C-alpha cells in the first residue's frame, strides 16, 4: 500500500471541501443556497446537517430555503445532481488524441481519479454510502447522476476508439468495458484514501495508480499492430 501524506485538521478539510471548485459567475439565490448546503452536508454528513445550519450558512431565511426545496432530502438530492453534473461535464468536454489511445486513456483516467480522490469527491461518497441504507432514493440519485453517466461517457469514448480500430471490446461490450476501466482506475486509490482520512495522495502517487490501471486495460483490450 502506498504511503499518503498527512494533511491538516478536520476543520481545514471542511474549508477545503467548501472551496475547491472552479470560479463561477455571481451566484443566484438558488446557487447560494446550494453552495451552503454543499458545505454543510459534506462537512457534517446528511443526518447531522440541519436546515438551520444551511440557512445560516447561506444567510437566507428558512422560508427561502423551503420555497424551492421542501425537505432536506430534496435539497441534498439537488446538491448531488449538481456535483455529479459538474463532475461528469469535466470529463465530457475533454478532447482526446485520435492517433494513439494510450495517452487519451491516461488523460481520462487522470481526470477521473483526480475528481474521485479530491476532498469533495471523497466527502460526497462517504455521505452517500452512510445514508443510502436509510435513504435509498438518495443512493439511487447519486448512482444515476454520477457513476452511470461517467460509464456512459467512457463507453462512448471506447466506441469511438473501436471505430478507429484501436480497441476491441466485443467480448464484453462497451458498457462492461467502461465499467471495468472505471473500476480499475478507482479501486485501490479510492479505498486507500477513504481509509486514510487525514492523508492525501501526491500527484506522483496518482500518476502511478493511473499508469498501472491504463497499462492493465491496454494489455487486455487494445489491438496490437501485428494482431489479426
C-alpha positions in Angstrom: 0.0 0.0 0.0 1.3 3.4 -0.9 2.0 6.0 1.8 -0.2 9.0 1.7 0.9 12.4 3.1 -0.8 13.7 6.2 -2.9 16.7 5.8 -4.4 19.3 8.2 -7.1 19.0 10.8 -10.7 18.2 10.1 -11.7 21.9 10.2 -9.2 22.7 7.5 -10.5 19.8 5.4 -14.0 21.1 5.8 -12.8 24.5 4.5 -11.1 22.8 1.5 -14.3 21.0 0.7 -16.1 24.3 0.6 -13.6 26.0 -1.6 -12.2 23.6 -4.1 -14.5 24.4 -7.1 -13.7 26.4 -10.2 -14.6 30.1 -10.2 -18.2 30.8 -11.3 -20.2 33.8 -12.3 -22.1 35.7 -9.5 -24.4 33.1 -7.9 -28.1 33.3 -7.9 -30.0 32.9 -4.6 -30.5 29.2 -5.5 -26.8 28.8 -6.1 -26.1 30.5 -2.8 -28.3 28.0 -1.0 -26.9 25.0 -2.9 -23.3 26.2 -2.1 -24.2 26.5 1.5 -25.9 23.1 1.6 -22.9 21.5 -0.1 -20.6 22.9 2.5 -22.8 21.8 5.4 -23.6 18.3 4.0 -20.1 17.5 3.1 -18.6 18.7 6.4 -21.2 17.3 8.7 -22.9 14.5 6.8 -26.6 14.3 5.9 -28.0 13.2 9.2 -26.1 15.7 11.3 -26.8 18.6 8.9 -29.9 20.7 9.6 -31.8 23.3 7.6 -31.0 25.8 10.3 -27.3 25.3 9.7 -27.8 25.6 5.9 -29.9 28.8 6.1 -27.3 30.4 8.4 -24.5 29.4 6.1 -26.5 30.8 3.1 -27.6 33.9 5.1 -31.2 33.5 4.0 -34.4 32.7 5.8 -35.6 29.2 6.3 -38.7 30.0 4.3 -36.5 30.9 1.4 -34.9 27.5 1.5 -38.2 25.7 1.8 -39.7 27.7 -1.1 -37.5 25.7 -3.5 -36.7 22.6 -1.6 -39.5 21.5 0.7 -37.4 18.8 2.5 -33.8 18.3 3.5 -33.7 15.2 1.3 -34.8 17.2 -1.7 -32.1 19.8 -1.1 -29.4 17.1 -0.7 -30.6 15.5 -3.9 -30.2 18.8 -5.7 -26.6 19.1 -4.3 -25.9 15.5 -5.5 -27.2 16.2 -9.0 -25.3 19.5 -9.3 -22.0 18.0 -8.0 -22.3 14.9 -10.2 -23.2 17.1 -13.2 -20.1 19.2 -12.9 -18.1 16.1 -12.3 -19.4 14.5 -15.5 -19.1 17.6 -17.6 -15.4 18.0 -16.8 -14.9 14.5 -18.4 -17.4 15.1 -21.2 -15.7 18.2 -22.5 -12.2 16.6 -22.7 -10.5 16.4 -26.1 -8.6 13.3 -27.0 -5.9 12.3 -29.5 -7.1 10.1 -32.3 -3.7 8.5 -33.2 -2.9 6.7 -30.0 -5.4 5.6 -27.5 -3.0 5.2 -24.6 -2.3 8.9 -23.9 -6.0 9.5 -24.2 -6.8 6.8 -21.6 -4.2 8.3 -19.3 -5.7 11.7 -19.6 -9.2 10.3 -19.0 -8.1 8.2 -16.0 -6.1 11.1 -14.5 -9.0 13.5 -14.7 -11.4 10.9 -13.3 -9.2 9.8 -10.5 -8.3 13.3 -9.5 -12.0 14.1 -9.0 -12.7 10.8 -7.2 -9.9 11.3 -4.6 -10.5 15.1 -4.2 -11.8 16.2 -0.8 -15.2 16.9 -2.3 -15.3 13.5 -4.2 -14.4 11.6 -1.1 -16.7 13.5 1.2 -19.7 13.1 -1.1 -19.0 9.3 -1.5 -18.8 8.9 2.3 -22.1 10.7 2.9 -23.9 8.7 0.2 -22.6 5.3 1.4 -23.5 6.2 5.0 -27.0 7.4 4.2 -28.1 5.1 1.4 -29.5 2.3 3.8 -31.8 4.9 5.4 -32.5 7.0 2.3 -32.2 4.6 -0.6 -33.6 7.2 -3.0 -30.5 9.4 -2.4 -28.3 6.5 -3.3 -30.2 5.9 -6.5 -30.0 9.6 -7.3 -26.2 9.6 -6.9 -25.8 6.4 -8.9 -27.9 7.7 -11.8 -26.3 11.2 -11.9 -22.7 10.1 -11.2 -21.5 6.5 -11.9 -24.0 5.7 -14.7 -23.2 9.0 -16.5 -19.5 8.6 -16.2 -19.7 5.0 -17.5 -21.7 6.3 -20.5 -19.1 8.9 -21.3 -16.3 6.3 -21.1 -18.3 3.9 -23.1 -18.8 6.4 -25.9 -15.1 7.1 -25.9 -14.4 3.4 -26.2 -16.9 3.1 -29.0 -15.2 5.9 -31.0 -11.8 4.2 -30.4 -13.2 0.9 -31.6 -14.5 2.5 -34.8 -10.9 3.7 -35.4 -9.7 0.1 -34.9 -7.7 1.0 -31.7 -9.5 -1.3 -29.3 -11.6 -4.5 -29.3 -14.1 -4.9 -26.5 -16.6 -7.1 -28.4 -16.1 -9.9 -25.9 -17.6 -7.9 -23.1 -19.3 -4.9 -24.8 -18.8 -1.1 -24.4 -20.7 -0.8 -21.1 -18.9 -3.6 -19.3 -15.5 -2.4 -20.7 -16.3 1.1 -19.5 -17.2 -0.1 -16.0 -14.1 -2.3 -15.9 -11.9 0.7 -16.8 -13.5 2.9 -14.2 -13.2 0.1 -11.5 -9.5 -0.5 -12.3 -8.8 3.2 -12.1 -10.8 3.9 -9.0 -10.4 0.7 -6.9 -7.2 0.9 -4.9 -6.9 4.7 -4.9 -10.4 5.4 -3.6 -10.2 2.7 -0.9 -6.9 3.9 0.3 -8.0 7.5 0.5 -11.3 6.6 2.2 -9.5 4.6 4.9 -6.8 7.3 5.5 -9.0 10.4 6.0 -6.1 12.5 7.3 -3.9 11.9 4.3 -3.9 12.9 0.7 -2.2 11.2 -2.3 0.6 13.2 -4.1 0.4 13.9 -7.8 3.1 11.3 -8.3 1.1 8.6 -6.5 -2.0 9.4 -8.5 0.1 9.1 -11.7 1.4 5.7 -10.6 -2.2 4.5 -9.9 -3.3 5.8 -13.3 -0.4 4.3 -15.2 -0.9 0.9 -13.6 -4.6 1.0 -14.4 -4.2 2.1 -18.0 -1.4 -0.5 -18.6 -3.7 -3.3 -17.3 -6.6 -2.1 -19.5 -4.5 -1.6 -22.6 -3.0 -5.1 -22.3 -6.5 -6.6 -22.1 -8.2 -4.8 -24.9 -6.0 -2.6 -27.1 -5.3 -4.1 -30.5 -1.6 -4.7 -31.3 -0.3 -3.6 -34.7 0.6 -7.2 -35.6 -2.7 -8.6 -34.3 -5.1 -10.2 -36.9 
